[in-house]
């Protein structure tokens, strides 16, 4: 469920001085008087904290929850071919040389999207702190850093790494990196920044409180990463270093290649302004977003948005036409991202189980979805750009997502794939 909007909160960093009467009027205007009742019970510090959160709400986003139809209308979908593995292998030496030259010139940076918690893994801490080791400690963050070190060792220089955290895990993430001495990566090449937070509401659009002095807030999805780099000032570091390309990747894929020189070189060689690593679908029904064309521009269609006809359509060789799924590993040209920074992006309205405190101050942890969260998704950034190289990778060598504790895309399946790739756990 989506709706078009630039951002979820008002401009960060602006000095705001909303008085009590103004606060009441704003909340009353938007049918949120229950928040003012909670506000009146707080001490001055609590009132200041809650007011600051309310000042930053974009009320046009909250109002979406009251609408019956959140569905984004899709344009004309067409297949998008990929640079397939056999072609990549045939040109690997050329691509790798181009990519290493760009890395050595300081033109490539990496962005780790790590704002989430390890809740589904049974952990309350940052997902990257989760220990996937069997006979020794091996943390997700550690595995990713080692993957990056494979590239920097070959290039003979380090790649700037920008780690996106959230309000919920920022301090713990930084402390963990400090404790582990950045897993051998130079501290001067690592910068942390917090992504924007978004409010949660019930099915009637009423704001939830997660504590006596705080709204229920959650990271606003992975699509706000570049905006967050801009408002936190980290983008200045990108520009100062002369970084022209950013490789963004998710925290949960422990096998992925980061700042992969072959991927970088192939994207440069293609002349495209973005690139996406893709994997051939395991079967037509696999629950994975597919890279395609929408109204002639690159786009990603989610599995639940595809009709059976599209899912099963094949070419003259019997291959699926919509066959390449994204793994959340993208390469973007920085100047093109700056051009779309102020462009509207779809806000996805997602049903979630949202813990909250009720009017009696009791903490409630629901067992079924009880409201909406609002998210921006990085896949929507692709459609704002003119082109994108679809770069096929081999599933068993670069795709080991950890989303669950057991079963499909789990700690167990990732451990098995890491072993297959010679990683000692």
N, C-alpha and C positions, 0 to 999 in steps of 0.2 A: 504494500500500500504506500503510495507516494504522493507528494505534493511539491510543487516548485517553490523554492525559496533560496535566497542567498546564504543565510546563516541562521543558526538557532538562537543565539543570544545577541544582544545589542553590542555595540563596539566596546571591546575590552580596553581598559586603561583610561577611559574617560572619567573625569572627576564628577561624581554624582552626589547630590545632597538632597535626597528626598526626605521631606519632613513627615511627621506622623500623620497629619491631615491629608497630605498628598498620597501617602502610602495607602491610607484607608480608601481614598477615592479611587485610586487605581485598582485596588483589589475588588472593591464593590462594582466598579465598571465591568470587570471581567468575571463576576460571579464567584469570587474567591474569598468571601468574607471569613470563612473558617480559618484562613491563614492569619487574618488580623486578630482573631480571637486567640490563636496560639502566640502571636507576637506580644499581646498585652501581658502575658504571663512571664515574659523573659526579663532578665536583668539587662543593663545597658549594653554589655558586650554581646549578649545573645541577640538583642534587637538590632545592633549594628550588623552582625553577621547575616541575619535573615534579610534585612533591608537590602544589603549589598547583592544578595542573590536575586531578590525580586526586581531590583533596578535593571538587571541584565537580561531579563526574560523578553523574548520576542513574542508578544501576545498573539500575533497572527499565526504563529506555529501552534500554540496551545489550542487555538480555536479550531484547528483541523480535526481534533478529536471528536468534535460534535457533528462532523459531517458524516453522512452515511457511506459515501463512496470515496475511498482514498486511492483508488486504482489509477496508476499512470497510464495514459493512452500510448501505446507503442506505435511506431511508424512502420513502414514497409521493411520487413526483414528479408535479408538475402545471405547466403553462405559467404564466408570469408576463408580463403585458402590459407594455409600456413607454410612457412619455411620448414620443410619436414626434415626429420633426423638424417636421412641419407644425403640430402643436399648439404646440410650443415656439416656432416662429417667430411664430405668431399671438399669443402671450402674452409675447414676448421683452422688450418694454418694461417690462411689469409685473415680470417675474422679475428683470431686470437692476437695476431700481430697488431691489427688496428686497435683492438680493445686495450692491449697493454700500453700502446703508445698514448692513448687517451688517459689511462690511469696514471702513467708516469708523468704526464703533463699536468696532473692535478685537476683534471676536468670531470672526474667521477666521484660522487659521494653516495652514501648509503643511508637509508632511513628505516629504522626498525620500528614497526608499529607494535608497541608493547603496553597499551593502556589498560588491558584487561586483567581480570583476576583468574585464578585457577579453580574457580568454584566447581565446575563440572568434573574436575579431577580430585575433588575432595579437599582442596586447599583454599585457605582464605587469603593467601599472599599473591603477589604478582605471578602470572602464569610462567614467566621466564625463570622463576626461582625453583620451579618444580624439578625434582630429582628423578631422572630417568635411568640412573645407573642401576646395575644389578650386583656387581661384585665391588664396585667403588662408586664414589659420588660422580655424577655427570649431570649437570644442570642444563636446562634448555638454553639459557643465555650462554653458557659455556660452549655448548655444541655449535651455536650460531657463530660465536666469535672465532672458533677454530675453523669453521668453514670459510670465514672471511680471511683468516690468516693464511689459508692455502693460496689465496689470490695475491695477497700482499707480499708473501714470501717470493712468489714467482715474479712479481712486478718490481720488487726491490724498493718499495715505498709503501706508505700507509694511506688508506682511504679514509677520509673524514666520515665518522659514523654519528648519526643523529638519532637519538632514542626518544620516541614519543611515549610519554607516560600519561597518567591521569591524576586527578586530585586524590583518588583513592590509593594509588600505589607509588606515587612519585618518590616520596622520602624513603620508602622501603627499597625501592629499586636502586636508587643512588647509593644507599648504605650497603646494599648487597654487592654492587660493583666495587665499591671501596674496599669492602671486606675481602673480596676475592682478587684484589689488585688488578681489576679490569680484565681478568683472565689472560693476562699477558699482552693486552692491547695497550698502546700508549694513551695515557689519560688525556693528553693535549689534543688527541684526535677524536675524543668522544664528548658530545654535547647532549644534554637532556632538555626536553621541553615538554610542557603539559598541554594535552589537547583540551579543547573546550568541553564543558559539561552541559548536559541538557536536562530539563525537568521531566519528571514522570507524572502522568495523570491517570485518573480512573476512567472508566468507559464513558462517563458524563463530562469529561474534561476538567474535573476538579484536581488541583494540585495535591500531590501526596507529600507528607512530611516523613522524613526518615529518622528524625530525632526532634527533641523539643525546640531546638534552635536552628534546624536546617531542613530545607526542602529535600525531597528525594531526587538526587541528581545522579546521572550516569554518563560515562563517556559518550560523546555525540557521534560515534561511528567512525570508521577509518577514513571516510571521505573528507574530513575536515583537517587532514594532516598538514597540507601546505598553508592553509589559512592560519592554522595554529603556529606554524613556523614563522609566519609573518608577524602576527600580533605579539609573540613572545620575544621577538628580536633575533631569533636564531637564524632567520634568513639572511641577516646582515653578515653572519659568519660564512654562510654559503657563498655570498657575493664577494666577500673579502678574500676568500681562498681561491676564487676564480673557478669554482665548480660550475660546470655547464650542464651536467646530467645527474639526476638523482635516481638511484635504484631503490624502490621501496619494497619492503617485504614483511610478511606477517611473522609473529613470534612463534607460531605453532608448527611450522614445517622445518623439522630438524635436519633434513637432508638437502635443503635448497642451497644452490650456489649463489653467493652474494657478490655483487660487482663482478660477475662472471665476464671475463674478457672476451669470450667467444660471443656471448649475447650482446655485449656492448659493441663489439666490432661489426656484428651482423646488422645491428640497428643503424649504426653509422653508415655502413655500406648501402643500406636500403634507401637512405635519404628520408626515412620516416622520422617524425617528431616524438614518437613514443614506441615502446615495444612491450609485449606481454608474453611471458612464458606460458605455454599451454601444454596440456597433456591429452593424448588421444583417449577418448571416452572408453571406459572398460566395457560398457554396454549402453544401448540407447537410453535406458532409464536412469543412468547414473545421475545422482543429485549434485550437479555441478553447473555453474554458469558457463555459457558458451560464447566465445568471441565470434561476432558476425558483423554484418553491415546493417545499419538501420537508416533508411532514407539516404543511402549512399555514404554514410560516415561510419567509422568503427563504433561498435557498441557491444554490450554484453547482455545477453538475455538469460534470465534465471530459469532453472529447470521447471519451476512451477508456472512460468509464464508461457511455456511452449505448448502448442497443441500436439496431439498425437501424430498428426500429419507431418508437422515440422520435425518432431523427434525422430520419426522413422523414415524420413525422406532420404533417398540414396542417389548417387551419381551413376553414370553408365557402367562403372566398374564394381558396383555393389557396395561402395563405401558410403558411410553416413555423410550427408552434406553438412550437417551441424555437428561436427565431430571433435572439435578442439575446446576443451574446458580450461578456464583460467585457474591459476593456483595462487593468486595474489602475490605475484612477483613481477613488478612493472618497472620500466625505465622511461623517465620523462625528461624532456628538455626544459631546463629551468626558465628560459625566456618565454616559452610557450605557456608554462604554468602561470607566470606573472601576468600574461595577457588575459587569462581566464579567471584571475583571482577574484574579480568583482562580479563574475557571471553567476546567474542563478543556477543552483543545483537542486535536484529533487530531494526532498526530505522524505525519508521512508518512515511510515508510521507502523510500528511493530507491536503486536500483542505480546506481553511479557508477564511473568510472575514478579510482582513488585512488593518487596517488604516495606512496611510502613508502620507508623504509630497512629492509633485511632484517637478519637476525641477524649478518651479517658487516659491517654498516655501509655496504652498497652502496645507492645511491639507485636505486630502480626506478620507471619511468614506464610503467605498463601501457597496452596498446593496446586492451584490452577491459575491460568492467566487472569489478572484482575485489572488490567489497564494497558496504557500505551507508553512506549518510549519513542523518541524521535532521533533518527540517525541519518547521517550523510554517508554514502558509500563511495569508495574510491573507483569502483567500476563505472560510475557515472561521469568521472572525469575524462575517461577515454572518449566518450561520445562528444565531448566539447572540443576535441582536437581533430585535425584534418585527416590524420592517418595513424596507423599503428601496425608495427610488424608483429605478426603472429609467429612465435618462435617455439617449435615443438621440442619438448624434452622427453627423456625416457623415464617413465613413471617410477620404476624400481630404483633409479639412481638419483632422483631429485625431488621426489614427492612422498614425504612421510609425515602427514599432518597429525597433530595430537589434539583431538577434540573431545575424546571420551576416555574414561579410565580403562575400559575393556571393549572388545568387539571391533567394529569398523572404525577406521581412523582413530585409533586409540594408542595409549602408551605401549600396549603389547605389540600392536602391528608396527609401530615406529621402531621399537626395539629390534624386532625381527629384521626390518629393512636396514637398520644401522649395522647389524651383524653381517648381513649379506654384503654390505659395502666395506667390510673390514674394520669397522669401528669397535673397539673394545669397550664393553660396558661392565 
